[in-house]
Amino acid sequence: MSGVLARLAAALGASIVPQDGGALIFHEDESRHLPADLQGKVVVVAPTAEAFQAAFDAL
């Protein structure tokens, strides 16, 4: 499921924002669309299941 979510979000240019804070994005330039309080808590990840899950677990 992580891989599907990561590929879908990357294709849509979407961010993943867990309730704990921080944001996962798939392209560096997408951070400019986030609210100011999230821009300092961005993690850029590759759109793969492994990279997404590892970054999600680290938040």
N, CA, C, O and CB atoms as a CASP TS submission, in Angstrom:
PFRMAT TS
TARGET T0000
AUTHOR 0000-0000-0000
METHOD Language model
MODEL 1
PARENT N/A
ATOM      1  N   MET     1       0.822  -1.194   0.000  1.00  0.00           N
ATOM      2  CA  MET     1       0.000   0.000   0.000  1.00  0.00           C
ATOM      3  C   MET     1       0.867   1.259   0.000  1.00  0.00           C
ATOM      4  O   MET     1       0.497   2.265  -0.605  1.00  0.00           O
ATOM      5  CB  MET     1      -0.936  -0.002   1.206  1.00  0.00           C
ATOM      6  N   SER     2       2.014   1.209   0.672  1.00  0.00           N
ATOM      7  CA  SER     2       2.900   2.377   0.714  1.00  0.00           C
ATOM      8  C   SER     2       3.357   2.785  -0.676  1.00  0.00           C
ATOM      9  O   SER     2       3.422   3.974  -0.989  1.00  0.00           O
ATOM     10  CB  SER     2       4.112   2.091   1.589  1.00  0.00           C
ATOM     11  N   GLY     3       3.674   1.798  -1.513  1.00  0.00           N
ATOM     12  CA  GLY     3       4.123   2.096  -2.866  1.00  0.00           C
ATOM     13  C   GLY     3       3.037   2.751  -3.702  1.00  0.00           C
ATOM     14  O   GLY     3       3.310   3.676  -4.466  1.00  0.00           O
ATOM     15  N   VAL     4       1.819   2.278  -3.562  1.00  0.00           N
ATOM     16  CA  VAL     4       0.695   2.852  -4.310  1.00  0.00           C
ATOM     17  C   VAL     4       0.476   4.297  -3.874  1.00  0.00           C
ATOM     18  O   VAL     4       0.307   5.180  -4.715  1.00  0.00           O
ATOM     19  CB  VAL     4      -0.601   2.015  -4.097  1.00  0.00           C
ATOM     20  N   LEU     5       0.477   4.539  -2.582  1.00  0.00           N
ATOM     21  CA  LEU     5       0.274   5.885  -2.063  1.00  0.00           C
ATOM     22  C   LEU     5       1.399   6.812  -2.512  1.00  0.00           C
ATOM     23  O   LEU     5       1.145   7.950  -2.907  1.00  0.00           O
ATOM     24  CB  LEU     5       0.183   5.860  -0.533  1.00  0.00           C
ATOM     25  N   ALA     6       2.640   6.334  -2.453  1.00  0.00           N
ATOM     26  CA  ALA     6       3.781   7.153  -2.864  1.00  0.00           C
ATOM     27  C   ALA     6       3.716   7.494  -4.344  1.00  0.00           C
ATOM     28  O   ALA     6       3.917   8.650  -4.717  1.00  0.00           O
ATOM     29  CB  ALA     6       5.090   6.434  -2.555  1.00  0.00           C
ATOM     30  N   ARG     7       3.438   6.514  -5.193  1.00  0.00           N
ATOM     31  CA  ARG     7       3.372   6.773  -6.634  1.00  0.00           C
ATOM     32  C   ARG     7       2.205   7.693  -6.983  1.00  0.00           C
ATOM     33  O   ARG     7       2.342   8.562  -7.844  1.00  0.00           O
ATOM     34  CB  ARG     7       3.245   5.455  -7.405  1.00  0.00           C
ATOM     35  N   LEU     8       1.079   7.516  -6.336  1.00  0.00           N
ATOM     36  CA  LEU     8      -0.086   8.367  -6.591  1.00  0.00           C
ATOM     37  C   LEU     8       0.199   9.809  -6.171  1.00  0.00           C
ATOM     38  O   LEU     8      -0.069  10.742  -6.928  1.00  0.00           O
ATOM     39  CB  LEU     8      -1.325   7.829  -5.842  1.00  0.00           C
ATOM     40  N   ALA     9       0.734   9.987  -4.984  1.00  0.00           N
ATOM     41  CA  ALA     9       1.042  11.333  -4.498  1.00  0.00           C
ATOM     42  C   ALA     9       2.078  12.006  -5.386  1.00  0.00           C
ATOM     43  O   ALA     9       1.958  13.193  -5.687  1.00  0.00           O
ATOM     44  CB  ALA     9       1.543  11.282  -3.050  1.00  0.00           C
ATOM     45  N   ALA    10       3.098  11.257  -5.810  1.00  0.00           N
ATOM     46  CA  ALA    10       4.129  11.828  -6.694  1.00  0.00           C
ATOM     47  C   ALA    10       3.527  12.231  -8.032  1.00  0.00           C
ATOM     48  O   ALA    10       3.845  13.300  -8.554  1.00  0.00           O
ATOM     49  CB  ALA    10       5.279  10.821  -6.916  1.00  0.00           C
ATOM     50  N   ALA    11       2.667  11.400  -8.592  1.00  0.00           N
ATOM     51  CA  ALA    11       2.041  11.707  -9.882  1.00  0.00           C
ATOM     52  C   ALA    11       1.134  12.931  -9.796  1.00  0.00           C
ATOM     53  O   ALA    11       1.030  13.699 -10.753  1.00  0.00           O
ATOM     54  CB  ALA    11       1.240  10.507 -10.376  1.00  0.00           C
ATOM     55  N   LEU    12       0.485  13.109  -8.662  1.00  0.00           N
ATOM     56  CA  LEU    12      -0.426  14.240  -8.478  1.00  0.00           C
ATOM     57  C   LEU    12       0.276  15.503  -7.992  1.00  0.00           C
ATOM     58  O   LEU    12      -0.321  16.579  -7.973  1.00  0.00           O
ATOM     59  CB  LEU    12      -1.508  13.866  -7.505  1.00  0.00           C
ATOM     60  N   GLY    13       1.545  15.373  -7.597  1.00  0.00           N
ATOM     61  CA  GLY    13       2.245  16.515  -7.018  1.00  0.00           C
ATOM     62  C   GLY    13       1.746  16.829  -5.625  1.00  0.00           C
ATOM     63  O   GLY    13       1.808  17.973  -5.175  1.00  0.00           O
ATOM     64  N   ALA    14       1.251  15.808  -4.942  1.00  0.00           N
ATOM     65  CA  ALA    14       0.665  15.980  -3.615  1.00  0.00           C
ATOM     66  C   ALA    14       1.713  15.791  -2.515  1.00  0.00           C
ATOM     67  O   ALA    14       2.776  15.213  -2.744  1.00  0.00           O
ATOM     68  CB  ALA    14      -0.491  14.994  -3.414  1.00  0.00           C
ATOM     69  N   SER    15       1.398  16.279  -1.344  1.00  0.00           N
ATOM     70  CA  SER    15       2.213  16.087  -0.150  1.00  0.00           C
ATOM     71  C   SER    15       1.501  15.111   0.767  1.00  0.00           C
ATOM     72  O   SER    15       0.275  15.003   0.747  1.00  0.00           O
ATOM     73  CB  SER    15       2.485  17.436   0.576  1.00  0.00           C
ATOM     74  N   ILE    16       2.275  14.408   1.563  1.00  0.00           N
ATOM     75  CA  ILE    16       1.721  13.550   2.605  1.00  0.00           C
ATOM     76  C   ILE    16       2.036  14.247   3.923  1.00  0.00           C
ATOM     77  O   ILE    16       3.201  14.483   4.241  1.00  0.00           O
ATOM     78  CB  ILE    16       2.318  12.068   2.551  1.00  0.00           C
ATOM     79  N   VAL    17       1.006  14.573   4.683  1.00  0.00           N
ATOM     80  CA  VAL    17       1.193  15.300   5.932  1.00  0.00           C
ATOM     81  C   VAL    17       0.616  14.461   7.074  1.00  0.00           C
ATOM     82  O   VAL    17      -0.586  14.510   7.335  1.00  0.00           O
ATOM     83  CB  VAL    17       0.517  16.710   5.871  1.00  0.00           C
ATOM     84  N   PRO    18       1.472  13.690   7.753  1.00  0.00           N
ATOM     85  CA  PRO    18       0.999  12.897   8.896  1.00  0.00           C
ATOM     86  C   PRO    18       0.518  13.809  10.027  1.00  0.00           C
ATOM     87  O   PRO    18       0.898  14.979  10.091  1.00  0.00           O
ATOM     88  CB  PRO    18       2.120  11.963   9.406  1.00  0.00           C
ATOM     89  N   GLN    19      -0.295  13.285  10.893  1.00  0.00           N
ATOM     90  CA  GLN    19      -0.826  14.070  12.005  1.00  0.00           C
ATOM     91  C   GLN    19       0.250  14.510  12.980  1.00  0.00           C
ATOM     92  O   GLN    19       0.069  15.497  13.693  1.00  0.00           O
ATOM     93  CB  GLN    19      -1.871  13.281  12.738  1.00  0.00           C
ATOM     94  N   ASP    20       1.368  13.796  13.026  1.00  0.00           N
ATOM     95  CA  ASP    20       2.438  14.094  13.976  1.00  0.00           C
ATOM     96  C   ASP    20       3.235  15.340  13.597  1.00  0.00           C
ATOM     97  O   ASP    20       4.037  15.815  14.401  1.00  0.00           O
ATOM     98  CB  ASP    20       3.369  12.913  14.082  1.00  0.00           C
ATOM     99  N   GLY    21       3.038  15.872  12.412  1.00  0.00           N
ATOM    100  CA  GLY    21       3.790  17.022  11.943  1.00  0.00           C
ATOM    101  C   GLY    21       4.744  16.623  10.839  1.00  0.00           C
ATOM    102  O   GLY    21       4.927  15.437  10.563  1.00  0.00           O
ATOM    103  N   GLY    22       5.346  17.605  10.214  1.00  0.00           N
ATOM    104  CA  GLY    22       6.224  17.328   9.095  1.00  0.00           C
ATOM    105  C   GLY    22       5.425  17.089   7.835  1.00  0.00           C
ATOM    106  O   GLY    22       4.198  16.995   7.870  1.00  0.00           O
ATOM    107  N   ALA    23       6.132  16.990   6.717  1.00  0.00           N
ATOM    108  CA  ALA    23       5.478  16.733   5.438  1.00  0.00           C
ATOM    109  C   ALA    23       6.430  15.947   4.556  1.00  0.00           C
ATOM    110  O   ALA    23       7.635  16.202   4.540  1.00  0.00           O
ATOM    111  CB  ALA    23       5.045  18.056   4.747  1.00  0.00           C
ATOM    112  N   LEU    24       5.885  15.000   3.831  1.00  0.00           N
ATOM    113  CA  LEU    24       6.656  14.227   2.867  1.00  0.00           C
ATOM    114  C   LEU    24       6.289  14.723   1.476  1.00  0.00           C
ATOM    115  O   LEU    24       5.115  14.767   1.110  1.00  0.00           O
ATOM    116  CB  LEU    24       6.387  12.688   3.013  1.00  0.00           C
ATOM    117  N   ILE    25       7.310  15.097   0.706  1.00  0.00           N
ATOM    118  CA  ILE    25       7.087  15.521  -0.671  1.00  0.00           C
ATOM    119  C   ILE    25       8.021  14.700  -1.567  1.00  0.00           C
ATOM    120  O   ILE    25       8.952  14.059  -1.080  1.00  0.00           O
ATOM    121  CB  ILE    25       7.336  17.071  -0.844  1.00  0.00           C
ATOM    122  N   PHE    26       7.769  14.725  -2.852  1.00  0.00           N
ATOM    123  CA  PHE    26       8.520  13.891  -3.774  1.00  0.00           C
ATOM    124  C   PHE    26       9.388  14.700  -4.731  1.00  0.00           C
ATOM    125  O   PHE    26      10.208  14.134  -5.453  1.00  0.00           O
ATOM    126  CB  PHE    26       7.577  13.027  -4.557  1.00  0.00           C
ATOM    127  N   HIS    27       9.213  16.023  -4.742  1.00  0.00           N
ATOM    128  CA  HIS    27      10.032  16.921  -5.556  1.00  0.00           C
ATOM    129  C   HIS    27      10.299  18.172  -4.726  1.00  0.00           C
ATOM    130  O   HIS    27       9.382  18.727  -4.120  1.00  0.00           O
ATOM    131  CB  HIS    27       9.325  17.277  -6.925  1.00  0.00           C
ATOM    132  N   GLU    28      11.542  18.609  -4.700  1.00  0.00           N
ATOM    133  CA  GLU    28      11.964  19.744  -3.869  1.00  0.00           C
ATOM    134  C   GLU    28      11.103  20.993  -4.082  1.00  0.00           C
ATOM    135  O   GLU    28      10.787  21.691  -3.119  1.00  0.00           O
ATOM    136  CB  GLU    28      13.413  20.078  -4.159  1.00  0.00           C
ATOM    137  N   ASP    29      10.724  21.280  -5.319  1.00  0.00           N
ATOM    138  CA  ASP    29       9.980  22.506  -5.610  1.00  0.00           C
ATOM    139  C   ASP    29       8.553  22.498  -5.071  1.00  0.00           C
ATOM    140  O   ASP    29       7.904  23.544  -5.060  1.00  0.00           O
ATOM    141  CB  ASP    29       9.946  22.732  -7.089  1.00  0.00           C
ATOM    142  N   GLU    30       8.051  21.360  -4.628  1.00  0.00           N
ATOM    143  CA  GLU    30       6.696  21.284  -4.077  1.00  0.00           C
ATOM    144  C   GLU    30       6.582  21.919  -2.695  1.00  0.00           C
ATOM    145  O   GLU    30       5.473  22.195  -2.239  1.00  0.00           O
ATOM    146  CB  GLU    30       6.252  19.845  -4.004  1.00  0.00           C
ATOM    147  N   SER    31       7.697  22.152  -2.028  1.00  0.00           N
ATOM    148  CA  SER    31       7.636  22.713  -0.669  1.00  0.00           C
ATOM    149  C   SER    31       7.077  24.130  -0.658  1.00  0.00           C
ATOM    150  O   SER    31       6.531  24.572   0.352  1.00  0.00           O
ATOM    151  CB  SER    31       9.022  22.708  -0.036  1.00  0.00           C
ATOM    152  N   ARG    32       7.209  24.841  -1.768  1.00  0.00           N
ATOM    153  CA  ARG    32       6.712  26.229  -1.789  1.00  0.00           C
ATOM    154  C   ARG    32       5.193  26.310  -1.668  1.00  0.00           C
ATOM    155  O   ARG    32       4.656  27.368  -1.339  1.00  0.00           O
ATOM    156  CB  ARG    32       7.152  26.919  -3.072  1.00  0.00           C
ATOM    157  N   HIS    33       4.503  25.217  -1.927  1.00  0.00           N
ATOM    158  CA  HIS    33       3.043  25.206  -1.843  1.00  0.00           C
ATOM    159  C   HIS    33       2.537  24.891  -0.433  1.00  0.00           C
ATOM    160  O   HIS    33       1.337  24.963  -0.170  1.00  0.00           O
ATOM    161  CB  HIS    33       2.480  24.196  -2.823  1.00  0.00           C
ATOM    162  N   LEU    34       3.445  24.546   0.461  1.00  0.00           N
ATOM    163  CA  LEU    34       3.048  24.192   1.828  1.00  0.00           C
ATOM    164  C   LEU    34       2.916  25.430   2.699  1.00  0.00           C
ATOM    165  O   LEU    34       3.535  26.455   2.415  1.00  0.00           O
ATOM    166  CB  LEU    34       4.059  23.226   2.447  1.00  0.00           C
ATOM    167  N   PRO    35       2.117  25.349   3.758  1.00  0.00           N
ATOM    168  CA  PRO    35       2.044  26.465   4.704  1.00  0.00           C
ATOM    169  C   PRO    35       3.433  26.726   5.324  1.00  0.00           C
ATOM    170  O   PRO    35       4.257  25.817   5.424  1.00  0.00           O
ATOM    171  CB  PRO    35       0.993  26.166   5.821  1.00  0.00           C
ATOM    172  N   ALA    36       3.667  27.941   5.722  1.00  0.00           N
ATOM    173  CA  ALA    36       4.976  28.348   6.255  1.00  0.00           C
ATOM    174  C   ALA    36       5.444  27.475   7.416  1.00  0.00           C
ATOM    175  O   ALA    36       6.633  27.171   7.520  1.00  0.00           O
ATOM    176  CB  ALA    36       4.919  29.793   6.707  1.00  0.00           C
ATOM    177  N   ASP    37       4.522  27.068   8.292  1.00  0.00           N
ATOM    178  CA  ASP    37       4.935  26.281   9.450  1.00  0.00           C
ATOM    179  C   ASP    37       5.378  24.862   9.067  1.00  0.00           C
ATOM    180  O   ASP    37       6.062  24.211   9.856  1.00  0.00           O
ATOM    181  CB  ASP    37       3.797  26.209  10.454  1.00  0.00           C
ATOM    182  N   LEU    38       5.012  24.370   7.893  1.00  0.00           N
ATOM    183  CA  LEU    38       5.447  23.043   7.441  1.00  0.00           C
ATOM    184  C   LEU    38       6.699  23.105   6.567  1.00  0.00           C
ATOM    185  O   LEU    38       7.383  22.093   6.415  1.00  0.00           O
ATOM    186  CB  LEU    38       4.324  22.364   6.673  1.00  0.00           C
ATOM    187  N   GLN    39       7.011  24.251   5.996  1.00  0.00           N
ATOM    188  CA  GLN    39       8.134  24.335   5.079  1.00  0.00           C
ATOM    189  C   GLN    39       9.467  23.982   5.733  1.00  0.00           C
ATOM    190  O   GLN    39      10.381  23.520   5.051  1.00  0.00           O
ATOM    191  CB  GLN    39       8.209  25.714   4.500  1.00  0.00           C
ATOM    192  N   GLY    40       9.589  24.187   7.015  1.00  0.00           N
ATOM    193  CA  GLY    40      10.821  23.830   7.727  1.00  0.00           C
ATOM    194  C   GLY    40      10.859  22.374   8.153  1.00  0.00           C
ATOM    195  O   GLY    40      11.880  21.914   8.664  1.00  0.00           O
ATOM    196  N   LYS    41       9.782  21.643   7.958  1.00  0.00           N
ATOM    197  CA  LYS    41       9.689  20.257   8.395  1.00  0.00           C
ATOM    198  C   LYS    41       9.455  19.319   7.214  1.00  0.00           C
ATOM    199  O   LYS    41       8.760  18.312   7.351  1.00  0.00           O
ATOM    200  CB  LYS    41       8.569  20.100   9.421  1.00  0.00           C
ATOM    201  N   VAL    42      10.024  19.639   6.067  1.00  0.00           N
ATOM    202  CA  VAL    42       9.797  18.866   4.845  1.00  0.00           C
ATOM    203  C   VAL    42      10.876  17.804   4.681  1.00  0.00           C
ATOM    204  O   VAL    42      12.056  18.053   4.926  1.00  0.00           O
ATOM    205  CB  VAL    42       9.768  19.791   3.615  1.00  0.00           C
ATOM    206  N   VAL    43      10.453  16.623   4.264  1.00  0.00           N
ATOM    207  CA  VAL    43      11.373  15.552   3.893  1.00  0.00           C
ATOM    208  C   VAL    43      11.075  15.200   2.443  1.00  0.00           C
ATOM    209  O   VAL    43       9.943  14.857   2.102  1.00  0.00           O
ATOM    210  CB  VAL    43      11.229  14.292   4.840  1.00  0.00           C
ATOM    211  N   VAL    44      12.094  15.285   1.592  1.00  0.00           N
ATOM    212  CA  VAL    44      11.944  14.931   0.183  1.00  0.00           C
ATOM    213  C   VAL    44      12.340  13.467   0.030  1.00  0.00           C
ATOM    214  O   VAL    44      13.442  13.076   0.415  1.00  0.00           O
ATOM    215  CB  VAL    44      12.814  15.860  -0.745  1.00  0.00           C
ATOM    216  N   VAL    45      11.449  12.663  -0.529  1.00  0.00           N
ATOM    217  CA  VAL    45      11.705  11.232  -0.671  1.00  0.00           C
ATOM    218  C   VAL    45      11.478  10.784  -2.114  1.00  0.00           C
ATOM    219  O   VAL    45      10.774  11.436  -2.886  1.00  0.00           O
ATOM    220  CB  VAL    45      10.807  10.426   0.284  1.00  0.00           C
ATOM    221  N   ALA    46      12.089   9.663  -2.448  1.00  0.00           N
ATOM    222  CA  ALA    46      11.850   9.041  -3.751  1.00  0.00           C
ATOM    223  C   ALA    46      10.473   8.378  -3.716  1.00  0.00           C
ATOM    224  O   ALA    46      10.058   7.890  -2.665  1.00  0.00           O
ATOM    225  CB  ALA    46      12.976   7.995  -4.103  1.00  0.00           C
ATOM    226  N   PRO    47       9.760   8.352  -4.837  1.00  0.00           N
ATOM    227  CA  PRO    47       8.412   7.761  -4.847  1.00  0.00           C
ATOM    228  C   PRO    47       8.436   6.230  -4.931  1.00  0.00           C
ATOM    229  O   PRO    47       7.878   5.635  -5.853  1.00  0.00           O
ATOM    230  CB  PRO    47       7.613   8.319  -6.019  1.00  0.00           C
ATOM    231  N   THR    48       9.090   5.615  -3.958  1.00  0.00           N
ATOM    232  CA  THR    48       9.113   4.155  -3.867  1.00  0.00           C
ATOM    233  C   THR    48       8.549   3.746  -2.517  1.00  0.00           C
ATOM    234  O   THR    48       8.556   4.535  -1.573  1.00  0.00           O
ATOM    235  CB  THR    48      10.559   3.595  -4.059  1.00  0.00           C
ATOM    236  N   ALA    49       8.067   2.535  -2.423  1.00  0.00           N
ATOM    237  CA  ALA    49       7.476   2.057  -1.175  1.00  0.00           C
ATOM    238  C   ALA    49       8.485   2.096  -0.037  1.00  0.00           C
ATOM    239  O   ALA    49       8.153   2.517   1.071  1.00  0.00           O
ATOM    240  CB  ALA    49       6.941   0.639  -1.348  1.00  0.00           C
ATOM    241  N   GLU    50       9.707   1.664  -0.297  1.00  0.00           N
ATOM    242  CA  GLU    50      10.721   1.595   0.755  1.00  0.00           C
ATOM    243  C   GLU    50      11.113   2.982   1.259  1.00  0.00           C
ATOM    244  O   GLU    50      11.185   3.209   2.467  1.00  0.00           O
ATOM    245  CB  GLU    50      11.955   0.862   0.246  1.00  0.00           C
ATOM    246  N   ALA    51      11.363   3.900   0.341  1.00  0.00           N
ATOM    247  CA  ALA    51      11.764   5.260   0.730  1.00  0.00           C
ATOM    248  C   ALA    51      10.628   5.966   1.457  1.00  0.00           C
ATOM    249  O   ALA    51      10.854   6.641   2.461  1.00  0.00           O
ATOM    250  CB  ALA    51      12.190   6.079  -0.507  1.00  0.00           C
ATOM    251  N   PHE    52       9.417   5.812   0.955  1.00  0.00           N
ATOM    252  CA  PHE    52       8.254   6.432   1.586  1.00  0.00           C
ATOM    253  C   PHE    52       8.045   5.907   2.997  1.00  0.00           C
ATOM    254  O   PHE    52       7.848   6.689   3.928  1.00  0.00           O
ATOM    255  CB  PHE    52       7.004   6.189   0.750  1.00  0.00           C
ATOM    256  N   GLN    53       8.085   4.594   3.162  1.00  0.00           N
ATOM    257  CA  GLN    53       7.854   3.989   4.485  1.00  0.00           C
ATOM    258  C   GLN    53       8.938   4.401   5.471  1.00  0.00           C
ATOM    259  O   GLN    53       8.639   4.703   6.626  1.00  0.00           O
ATOM    260  CB  GLN    53       7.802   2.453   4.377  1.00  0.00           C
ATOM    261  N   ALA    54      10.196   4.418   5.028  1.00  0.00           N
ATOM    262  CA  ALA    54      11.299   4.813   5.908  1.00  0.00           C
ATOM    263  C   ALA    54      11.162   6.278   6.356  1.00  0.00           C
ATOM    264  O   ALA    54      11.379   6.591   7.526  1.00  0.00           O
ATOM    265  CB  ALA    54      12.648   4.604   5.194  1.00  0.00           C
ATOM    266  N   ALA    55      10.806   7.163   5.431  1.00  0.00           N
ATOM    267  CA  ALA    55      10.622   8.567   5.784  1.00  0.00           C
ATOM    268  C   ALA    55       9.412   8.753   6.684  1.00  0.00           C
ATOM    269  O   ALA    55       9.459   9.544   7.625  1.00  0.00           O
ATOM    270  CB  ALA    55      10.474   9.416   4.528  1.00  0.00           C
ATOM    271  N   PHE    56       8.335   8.039   6.409  1.00  0.00           N
ATOM    272  CA  PHE    56       7.126   8.128   7.221  1.00  0.00           C
ATOM    273  C   PHE    56       7.415   7.655   8.652  1.00  0.00           C
ATOM    274  O   PHE    56       6.968   8.277   9.615  1.00  0.00           O
ATOM    275  CB  PHE    56       5.986   7.290   6.589  1.00  0.00           C
ATOM    276  N   ASP    57       8.153   6.567   8.784  1.00  0.00           N
ATOM    277  CA  ASP    57       8.507   6.043  10.111  1.00  0.00           C
ATOM    278  C   ASP    57       9.424   6.993  10.877  1.00  0.00           C
ATOM    279  O   ASP    57       9.368   7.051  12.105  1.00  0.00           O
ATOM    280  CB  ASP    57       9.179   4.681   9.974  1.00  0.00           C
ATOM    281  N   ALA    58      10.275   7.743  10.155  1.00  0.00           N
ATOM    282  CA  ALA    58      11.211   8.657  10.790  1.00  0.00           C
ATOM    283  C   ALA    58      10.523   9.913  11.323  1.00  0.00           C
ATOM    284  O   ALA    58      11.025  10.557  12.244  1.00  0.00           O
ATOM    285  CB  ALA    58      12.294   9.042   9.810  1.00  0.00           C
ATOM    286  N   LEU    59       9.376  10.256  10.742  1.00  0.00           N
ATOM    287  CA  LEU    59       8.665  11.453  11.222  1.00  0.00           C
ATOM    288  C   LEU    59       8.070  11.125  12.541  1.00  0.00           C
ATOM    289  O   LEU    59       7.419  11.972  13.153  1.00  0.00           O
ATOM    290  CB  LEU    59       7.571  11.930  10.231  1.00  0.00           C
TER
END
